[in-house]
Amino acid sequence: MYLVVQPDDMTREKFLCLAQELDKRYALAKDVTAFIFSSRLAAEQFDASGMNLERGDFRRDLRAMFQMNLGKSSLTITPIGVAFPYFQEAPRGGGIIGEVFYNTRIDLPMTGPPPHCRLEIVGRCLMALEPVSYPNEALATHLSGTVTLDGTIERDGTVMVTTVVPRDGVPPIANDLFANAALTNLKTWRLEGGQRQDSFRVTFSYVIDSTLKPGQIDIQFDLPKQVKISSNSAQ
């Protein structure tokens, strides 16, 4: 089934409430999957097989999934949906990129308080973002570098970047490449809504790592402090 949740209702608690209701309603079913979107168009046009994309590619619009199979149920929060990076194997092993770097899976029935999300800032889950990547021009020229950003999470969960913290001793071209990449990505972040604005500072570190295969990308989130993006520039 395909469900729609308004962006303002994209919270861990409301997703869990919906999943628990589905768990009760379909308790006797053997196999149920509910794809949960933040837009009606995505829910109506989404093709889980990925084979009918002429109607539009809505795989990045998936915000969560409820799954029940043989009596076992779970809710998975999917900030990047099931976009292409989701299907790549994680370079360090242990799963695929979406599951390893971004997704939060909660097994049902849940005991105790709601668990933390894999990605969150000041207790607010990161519900949507574009997949993090390494700037192609920086890879081609074997550049590593870091950029630090100050931002504000608005009450509706959107992110406003307030400052790019300057760094000395970094070539201007590297500063521009990494600052643009980090800014572009951070502006796609949407977290849970809250009663107040929250400020944060995050550093994006871009590292050339020869232990990775050419073209592979390894991401490590240590929110709210850091996002480390490693890739191999070898051709």
C-alpha positions in Angstrom: 0.0 0.0 0.0 1.0 3.6 -0.6 0.4 6.2 2.1 0.9 10.0 2.4 2.0 11.9 5.4 2.2 15.7 5.3 5.7 17.1 5.8 4.7 18.7 9.1 3.7 15.3 10.4 6.9 13.6 9.6 8.1 12.8 13.1 9.4 9.6 14.7 6.4 9.4 17.1 3.8 9.8 14.3 5.5 7.3 12.1 5.6 4.9 15.0 1.9 5.5 15.8 1.0 4.8 12.1 3.2 1.7 12.1 1.7 0.3 15.3 -1.8 0.8 13.9 -1.0 -1.0 10.7 0.6 -3.8 12.8 -2.7 -4.2 14.7 -4.9 -3.9 11.7 -3.0 -6.5 9.6 -2.0 -8.8 12.5 -3.3 -11.9 10.6 -1.6 -11.0 7.3 1.5 -12.9 6.1 3.2 -10.2 4.1 2.5 -6.4 4.1 4.5 -3.5 2.9 3.4 0.1 3.3 5.4 2.8 1.5 5.0 6.2 3.2 5.5 9.4 1.2 5.4 13.1 1.9 3.5 13.9 -1.4 0.4 12.5 -2.9 1.9 12.6 -6.4 4.8 10.4 -5.3 2.4 7.9 -3.6 0.3 7.7 -6.8 3.1 7.4 -9.2 5.7 5.4 -7.3 6.8 2.1 -8.9 8.5 -0.1 -6.3 10.1 -2.2 -9.1 11.9 0.9 -10.5 11.0 -0.3 -14.0 8.4 2.3 -14.9 10.3 5.6 -14.4 8.8 7.4 -17.4 6.1 8.6 -15.0 8.8 10.2 -12.8 11.4 9.0 -10.4 9.9 9.2 -7.0 12.2 6.9 -5.2 13.8 9.8 -3.3 10.4 10.8 -2.0 10.0 7.7 0.2 10.2 8.8 3.8 9.4 5.5 5.7 8.4 1.9 5.2 6.3 -0.4 7.3 6.9 -4.1 6.7 5.4 -7.2 8.1 6.5 -10.7 7.1 5.6 -13.9 8.8 4.5 -12.2 12.0 7.6 -9.9 12.3 7.0 -6.2 11.8 9.2 -3.1 11.6 9.3 0.6 10.7 12.2 1.9 8.7 12.8 5.7 8.4 14.4 6.3 5.0 15.8 9.9 4.7 17.1 9.4 1.2 14.2 7.2 0.1 15.3 4.3 -2.1 17.4 6.5 -4.4 20.2 5.0 -6.5 22.9 5.2 -3.8 20.6 3.0 -1.6 21.3 0.0 -3.9 25.1 0.2 -3.8 27.0 -2.0 -1.4 28.6 -0.1 1.5 32.4 -0.1 0.8 33.3 -1.2 4.3 30.8 -4.1 4.1 27.9 -4.9 6.3 25.0 -3.9 4.1 24.0 -1.4 1.4 24.5 2.3 1.6 21.0 3.4 2.5 20.7 0.9 5.3 24.2 1.5 6.7 24.5 5.3 6.5 21.0 6.7 6.6 18.2 4.4 7.6 16.8 3.8 11.1 15.0 0.5 11.6 12.7 0.0 14.6 11.4 -3.5 15.3 7.8 -3.9 16.5 6.2 -4.3 18.9 8.4 -1.6 20.6 9.3 -1.8 24.2 10.4 1.2 26.1 10.7 4.8 24.7 11.2 5.4 21.0 14.9 4.8 20.1 17.1 7.5 18.7 17.3 7.9 15.0 20.6 7.0 13.3 20.8 10.6 12.1 19.6 13.3 14.5 20.5 16.7 15.9 19.5 17.9 19.4 17.0 15.0 19.6 15.3 15.9 16.2 15.5 13.1 13.6 16.7 13.9 10.2 13.8 12.9 8.0 14.9 13.9 4.5 18.1 14.9 2.7 19.9 14.3 -0.6 22.6 11.6 -0.5 26.0 13.0 0.5 28.6 12.9 -2.3 32.2 13.9 -3.0 32.6 16.8 -5.5 33.6 15.4 -8.9 36.1 18.2 -9.6 37.8 17.7 -6.3 38.1 13.9 -7.0 39.5 14.6 -10.4 42.2 16.8 -9.0 42.8 14.7 -5.9 41.8 17.4 -3.4 40.9 16.7 0.2 39.6 19.4 2.5 37.1 20.4 5.2 34.4 23.1 5.5 32.5 24.1 8.7 29.0 25.5 8.6 26.8 27.1 11.2 23.1 26.5 10.7 19.7 26.8 12.3 16.9 24.2 12.4 13.7 26.1 12.0 10.5 25.2 13.8 9.2 23.4 10.7 12.4 21.3 10.5 14.0 23.1 7.5 17.6 24.1 7.8 19.0 27.6 7.2 22.7 27.9 6.8 23.9 31.1 8.5 27.7 31.0 8.2 30.5 29.3 6.4 33.4 29.3 8.9 36.6 30.4 7.2 39.6 28.1 7.2 43.2 29.4 6.7 45.8 27.6 4.6 43.3 26.0 2.2 43.6 26.7 -1.6 40.7 28.9 -2.8 39.5 26.4 -5.4 39.2 23.7 -2.7 37.4 26.1 -0.4 34.9 26.9 -3.1 34.4 23.2 -4.2 33.8 21.9 -0.7 31.9 24.8 0.6 29.5 24.6 -2.4 29.1 20.9 -2.0 28.4 21.1 1.7 26.1 24.1 1.4 24.1 22.4 -1.4 23.6 19.2 0.6 22.9 20.9 4.0 20.1 22.9 2.4 18.3 19.7 1.5 18.1 18.5 5.1 14.7 18.4 6.8 14.4 17.4 10.5 11.4 16.9 12.7 9.5 20.0 13.6 10.0 21.5 17.0 8.8 24.2 19.4 11.9 26.3 18.9 14.8 27.0 16.6 18.0 25.0 17.3 21.5 26.1 16.3 24.3 23.7 15.3 27.7 23.6 13.8 28.8 20.8 11.5 32.1 20.1 9.6 32.1 18.3 6.3 35.4 16.5 5.8 36.3 15.3 2.4 39.1 12.7 2.3 40.9 10.9 -0.5 41.2 7.3 0.6 43.2 4.9 -1.5 41.9 1.8 0.3 38.5 2.3 -1.4 37.8 1.1 -4.9 37.6 3.8 -7.6 34.3 5.5 -7.5 33.3 4.1 -4.1 32.2 6.5 -1.4 32.3 5.9 2.4 30.3 8.2 4.7 30.5 8.5 8.4 28.0 10.7 10.3 28.9 12.0 13.8 26.0 14.5 14.1 25.8 17.2 15.0 29.6 17.6 14.8 30.8 16.0 11.6 30.1 14.3 8.3 33.1 12.5 6.8 33.1 11.7 3.1 35.8 9.4 1.8 36.4 8.4 -1.8 39.1 7.2 -4.1 40.3 9.4 -6.9 42.2 6.7 -8.7 41.0 6.0 -12.3 
